[in-house]
Each structure stands twice: as C-alpha cells, then as structure tokens.
Amino acid sequence: PLPSLKREMRNLSEECNLEPVTVSMAYVYFEKLVLQGKLNKQNRKLCAGACVLLAAKISSDLRKHEVKHLIDKLEERFRFNRRDLIAFEFTVLVALELALYLPENQVLPHYRRLTQQS
C-alpha cells in the first residue's frame, strides 16, 4: 500500500539524516509516478527508492560516501538489488521528464506535514 511505502521513505530518510525538504521532493516525484500510472506491484519499491535517491542527489543533501550509505539502506529496507535501483533511477528520471527541480508549491504541503509530525 502506498501510505506505508511513503512512511518507509520517510523513516529511511530520517535514518540517513536527509532534510524534510528532500523527503518532500521524493514524495512529489513518487506521486507523479503514481498519477502517470507507472507503479505496479513489482516496481513500487524501486520507484520509492529511486525517488528518495534522486531527491537526495538533487538537493545535494549527501556527500559521495553518504550516497553509498543511502543506497545500502534502500537496498536493505526495500529488499531490492542496487543494480536494479540504479537502472530504475534512469527510468524514473525519464518518466519525470528530467524535471527534478520542483516549484515550491508542489513541495511545501508535504514539507509542512513532515515538519509538523516530527
């Protein structure tokens, strides 16, 4: 189910010390994929993982060794292979039409919710 996947995305991001704004961006990417009908039972965890990874990279929240740590965590939490994740990252990029920089109005609602929860 999608809400539990988003909860996993948030928990994992917190464990890796990602900023709430990064998690918010990952949520927006994820929701765009859902709305495009790109998610299915087989790929939804890869989708979630790729969204977190892309958001972390684009918000430059991470240094190189931290990216590796994030990938380790994603692999462990979502139980997929890092090769699949890295291949899927490109698929997600294409689906999002490379539009990783998001307008504030798309990110803010998630950001508010996340910062109020913690």
HELIX and SHEET records of a PDB file:
HELIX    1   1 LEU A    2  GLU A   15  1                                  14    
HELIX    2   2 PRO A   20  LEU A   35  1                                  16    
HELIX    3   3 ARG A   44  ILE A   58  1                                  15    
HELIX    4   4 LYS A   64  PHE A   78  1                                  15    
HELIX    5   5 ARG A   82  ALA A   95  1                                  14    
HELIX    6   6 GLU A  104  GLN A  117  1                                  14    
END                                                                             
